[in-house]
Amino acid sequence: MEHPEIWYPVNQYGGIWLFAASLCLIVASIALRLVPGIALETYSLAVLAIWVIVFGIALFASICNLNSY
């Protein structure tokens, strides 16, 4: 926060990635819910796995962007 010329672009970049990850999670959650006969435990674990993957990618991309400054 001491350097606004770095703080704002890095947070904007990270925010875009987090927004995209959230959209992926929403779409995957709805798509998985439409699978006929899926058990609640299977659905929950699948959504959790997708969450870990997409937010992990977003976090990795944000950290790489931060390290470029």
C-alpha positions as protocol buffer text, in pm:
chain_id: "A"
residue {
  index: 1
  type: MET
  ca { x: 0 y: 0 z: 0 }
}
residue {
  index: 2
  type: GLU
  ca { x: 301 y: 225 z: 23 }
}
residue {
  index: 3
  type: HIS
  ca { x: 327 y: 233 z: -357 }
}
residue {
  index: 4
  type: PRO
  ca { x: -7 y: 317 z: -522 }
}
residue {
  index: 5
  type: GLU
  ca { x: 151 y: 281 z: -867 }
}
residue {
  index: 6
  type: ILE
  ca { x: 194 y: -90 z: -788 }
}
residue {
  index: 7
  type: TRP
  ca { x: -96 y: -151 z: -549 }
}
residue {
  index: 8
  type: TYR
  ca { x: -380 y: -55 z: -782 }
}
residue {
  index: 9
  type: PRO
  ca { x: -271 y: -239 z: -1099 }
}
residue {
  index: 10
  type: VAL
  ca { x: -188 y: -555 z: -905 }
}
residue {
  index: 11
  type: ASN
  ca { x: -524 y: -554 z: -729 }
}
residue {
  index: 12
  type: GLN
  ca { x: -708 y: -483 z: -1052 }
}
residue {
  index: 13
  type: TYR
  ca { x: -535 y: -777 z: -1220 }
}
residue {
  index: 14
  type: GLY
  ca { x: -607 y: -1005 z: -926 }
}
residue {
  index: 15
  type: GLY
  ca { x: -968 y: -889 z: -914 }
}
residue {
  index: 16
  type: ILE
  ca { x: -1020 y: -980 z: -1277 }
}
residue {
  index: 17
  type: TRP
  ca { x: -880 y: -1328 z: -1214 }
}
residue {
  index: 18
  type: LEU
  ca { x: -1096 y: -1374 z: -905 }
}
residue {
  index: 19
  type: PHE
  ca { x: -1404 y: -1261 z: -1096 }
}
residue {
  index: 20
  type: ALA
  ca { x: -1329 y: -1510 z: -1375 }
}
residue {
  index: 21
  type: ALA
  ca { x: -1272 y: -1786 z: -1118 }
}
residue {
  index: 22
  type: SER
  ca { x: -1604 y: -1704 z: -953 }
}
residue {
  index: 23
  type: LEU
  ca { x: -1786 y: -1724 z: -1285 }
}
residue {
  index: 24
  type: CYS
  ca { x: -1626 y: -2063 z: -1355 }
}
residue {
  index: 25
  type: LEU
  ca { x: -1735 y: -2186 z: -1014 }
}
residue {
  index: 26
  type: ILE
  ca { x: -2092 y: -2067 z: -1067 }
}
residue {
  index: 27
  type: VAL
  ca { x: -2116 y: -2232 z: -1409 }
}
residue {
  index: 28
  type: ALA
  ca { x: -1963 y: -2557 z: -1284 }
}
residue {
  index: 29
  type: SER
  ca { x: -2192 y: -2565 z: -980 }
}
residue {
  index: 30
  type: ILE
  ca { x: -2501 y: -2523 z: -1194 }
}
residue {
  index: 31
  type: ALA
  ca { x: -2381 y: -2774 z: -1452 }
}
residue {
  index: 32
  type: LEU
  ca { x: -2301 y: -3033 z: -1187 }
}
residue {
  index: 33
  type: ARG
  ca { x: -2640 y: -2982 z: -1023 }
}
residue {
  index: 34
  type: LEU
  ca { x: -2805 y: -3070 z: -1353 }
}
residue {
  index: 35
  type: VAL
  ca { x: -2632 y: -3411 z: -1364 }
}
residue {
  index: 36
  type: PRO
  ca { x: -2909 y: -3664 z: -1305 }
}
residue {
  index: 37
  type: GLY
  ca { x: -2870 y: -3883 z: -1000 }
}
residue {
  index: 38
  type: ILE
  ca { x: -2562 y: -3713 z: -858 }
}
residue {
  index: 39
  type: ALA
  ca { x: -2526 y: -3772 z: -486 }
}
residue {
  index: 40
  type: LEU
  ca { x: -2493 y: -3474 z: -253 }
}
residue {
  index: 41
  type: GLU
  ca { x: -2150 y: -3589 z: -134 }
}
residue {
  index: 42
  type: THR
  ca { x: -2024 y: -3628 z: -490 }
}
residue {
  index: 43
  type: TYR
  ca { x: -2161 y: -3288 z: -587 }
}
residue {
  index: 44
  type: SER
  ca { x: -2004 y: -3124 z: -281 }
}
residue {
  index: 45
  type: LEU
  ca { x: -1663 y: -3279 z: -338 }
}
residue {
  index: 46
  type: ALA
  ca { x: -1669 y: -3191 z: -708 }
}
residue {
  index: 47
  type: VAL
  ca { x: -1756 y: -2828 z: -636 }
}
residue {
  index: 48
  type: LEU
  ca { x: -1483 y: -2814 z: -371 }
}
residue {
  index: 49
  type: ALA
  ca { x: -1228 y: -2957 z: -615 }
}
residue {
  index: 50
  type: ILE
  ca { x: -1327 y: -2706 z: -881 }
}
residue {
  index: 51
  type: TRP
  ca { x: -1303 y: -2424 z: -625 }
}
residue {
  index: 52
  type: VAL
  ca { x: -953 y: -2527 z: -522 }
}
residue {
  index: 53
  type: ILE
  ca { x: -839 y: -2548 z: -884 }
}
residue {
  index: 54
  type: VAL
  ca { x: -984 y: -2222 z: -1018 }
}
residue {
  index: 55
  type: PHE
  ca { x: -894 y: -2012 z: -717 }
}
residue {
  index: 56
  type: GLY
  ca { x: -549 y: -2171 z: -706 }
}
residue {
  index: 57
  type: ILE
  ca { x: -496 y: -2065 z: -1067 }
}
residue {
  index: 58
  type: ALA
  ca { x: -621 y: -1713 z: -987 }
}
residue {
  index: 59
  type: LEU
  ca { x: -390 y: -1689 z: -686 }
}
residue {
  index: 60
  type: PHE
  ca { x: -92 y: -1816 z: -884 }
}
residue {
  index: 61
  type: ALA
  ca { x: -156 y: -1568 z: -1167 }
}
residue {
  index: 62
  type: SER
  ca { x: -192 y: -1282 z: -918 }
}
residue {
  index: 63
  type: ILE
  ca { x: 132 y: -1370 z: -742 }
}
residue {
  index: 64
  type: CYS
  ca { x: 317 y: -1398 z: -1073 }
}
residue {
  index: 65
  type: ASN
  ca { x: 185 y: -1056 z: -1169 }
}
residue {
  index: 66
  type: LEU
  ca { x: 294 y: -911 z: -836 }
}
residue {
  index: 67
  type: ASN
  ca { x: 642 y: -1054 z: -878 }
}
residue {
  index: 68
  type: SER
  ca { x: 674 y: -882 z: -1217 }
}
residue {
  index: 69
  type: TYR
  ca { x: 680 y: -543 z: -1044 }
}
